[in-house]
């Protein structure tokens, strides 16, 4: 009797502990990245990052959302090269000053450089800020209740940031409809399922009034649930109010599938969220994720590992920054903004 009960317990716990690693590892790995990149050069890398983030999130779980969004904004603009982390320089204002980046959390930048300092102290300056951000993003998801998965590593840090125009062109606005999202993310190789899964990043974190008051004033978006709209108007009494509210009404700090339940109840915060349920091309995907969290997690891992490899720099490209917010001083003349032929000339004069 006792042994059959323990067998039952073992069986149910192994069913509950569903593993998502296989969905990451089924992804094609970009040239120059690998699953075991720092295995011998910095074997404690992942435990240093996870241990520190556990402490940070114990104090303020909101920081997990800030780090996940920072990784998204890094990867979508010029690739996952840590360029969003760079402060402005004589060559112009940085990506950070582009409107969609103004609401990135200042603490997220500090957390990344603090992790960089801890990692470099243990292993030397061999791990890029872009890799640390990819790992911090994975841990933000996992430590908020989401799936655990492996991240291919070996990214190098970019030598320059993107222009404000390029930043704006690559990050869709919250007023975007599904057609715009499918087009914009489609050019980066994402399918409709990827788009719906990635939007599930909005299961944690907050948004400012200005990101959604276009749905409240002067006219209320007829799609929006009436009680939800009334509550949002209390939080944001005017279009330019400076307050914030949670992106996922039902479980704002837990990485789960409730965001999709919100959408089915017309309680999505941004047009870009809600329209995924209104549009016939993505509605069934939303419904399937709302009905089954495992299916959401599987598809999210697939899509986020794809995102984490967008236009990565590897091998001898870029550099390993000694400080995530500034490029190394010796690399000033190797700016990638110059076209290939000119770059050769510049290198030969160094
Ligand atoms: C698909 C198009 C997307 C649009 C239009 C969009 C738009 C936005 C906007 C407007 C905010 C709030 C900014 C503010 O008002 O403070 C936000 C927050 C956030 N976004 Fe997205 N986003 C998109 C995709 C993603 C993706 C792919 C991820 C990650 C996988 C993501 C993760 C987050 C997170 C975690 C926050 C909360 C940040 C915090 O609390 O600090 N978003 N997003």
Boltz pocket constraint, residues with backbone or C-beta under 6 A from the ligand:
constraints:
  - pocket:
      binder: B
      contacts: [[A, 62], [A, 64], [A, 65], [A, 66], [A, 68], [A, 69], [A, 72], [A, 100], [A, 103], [A, 104], [A, 105], [A, 172], [A, 173], [A, 174], [A, 175], [A, 176], [A, 181], [A, 195], [A, 198], [A, 199], [A, 200], [A, 201], [A, 202], [A, 204], [A, 205], [A, 206], [A, 207], [A, 208], [A, 209], [A, 210], [A, 211], [A, 247], [A, 270], [A, 272], [A, 304]]
      max_distance: 6.0
